[in-house]
């Protein structure tokens, strides 16, 4: 399988940039909606549950160290409408994710967009 | 014959709002900015612990905190009752039509008690009898004096829905909060189950 070079971005190349300061009320406890980060890795699990589904990935940094990340998404219903379902995103898939980081730095993000192995980018929320 | 014509000319069939509606408003909603908080509400906001939010335990957020915001809803319309079936948390809201009123005792609730009527081409809903709770997720509370008036109308030849939601809570806000939302009809749309298990909480 050919992996697009842009999917080789690692957590060592996390970029931070300003995002619109819209209110995300239900996420206020965990996430910082004023920042966005990029994380790339290999899917280990897609937990398709309410109220928010989770994608777990193994991300490898430039030194080769693997860190497990959780990508908190939206509801399963909204994911179905976005075309991101467990029969589309499978363990072993390499993905690139953009989302809001946690305030306390734990390896968890509120997923905004995801780029699939096909190169297609899906807007999640 | 003449009388029949006169009746037909003055009586207006209410619009049929039945369908699955996808929110097209920004997540923060439209309309006017949130009014100034009362001293009580501001003090409670200052002391709010986000981890105390019942939604973390899978308690539905209720209306109007959630419902019109970002997730789809299905409206089922009959002459006697209009149902709002919200996808988020599987919430159901019953709007009683035909002049029905709240029983003498009705327990305060997350959804309150809603009665509706048609005024021309608008569905007007008035809701009272809310249990105290969180009105805005980041920690703005209401204290049981909340009342909400909604006005819904079809737009774009029935392909869209527009709603004004006026939120009055004198112990929380210094003035009525006038919000606006829009939706688009999903003709083949379906509402998915959304049952939350507290065991899956990530907080």
Contacts between the chains, C-beta under 8 A, distances in Angstrom:
chain1	res1	chain2	res2	distance
A	22	B	26	6.9
A	22	B	27	5.9
A	22	B	28	5.4
A	23	B	27	7.1
A	23	B	28	4.8
A	23	B	138	7.1
A	24	B	27	6.9
A	25	B	136	6.3
A	25	B	137	2.9
A	25	B	138	4.9
A	26	B	53	7.8
A	26	B	55	6.4
A	26	B	61	7.8
A	26	B	137	5.0
A	28	B	50	5.3
A	28	B	137	6.9
A	28	B	138	5.0
A	28	B	139	8.0
A	29	B	50	3.4
A	29	B	51	5.8
A	29	B	53	7.2
A	29	B	56	7.7
A	29	B	203	6.1
A	30	B	202	7.6
A	30	B	203	6.8
A	47	B	200	7.8
A	49	B	197	7.1
A	49	B	200	5.5
A	50	B	193	7.5
A	50	B	194	4.2
A	50	B	195	5.7
A	50	B	196	5.0
A	50	B	197	7.9
A	51	B	55	7.9
A	51	B	58	7.5
A	51	B	88	7.1
A	51	B	89	6.7
A	51	B	194	6.3
A	51	B	196	4.9
A	54	B	202	7.5
A	70	B	202	7.3
A	72	B	202	6.8
A	75	B	71	6.7
A	75	B	87	6.9
A	75	B	88	6.9
A	75	B	192	7.6
A	75	B	194	5.7
A	76	B	192	6.2
A	76	B	194	7.1
A	77	B	71	7.4
A	77	B	72	7.0
A	77	B	87	5.1
A	77	B	191	7.3
A	77	B	192	3.5
A	77	B	194	6.3
A	78	B	71	6.9
A	80	B	192	6.4
A	81	B	22	7.8
A	108	B	202	7.3
A	125	B	70	8.0
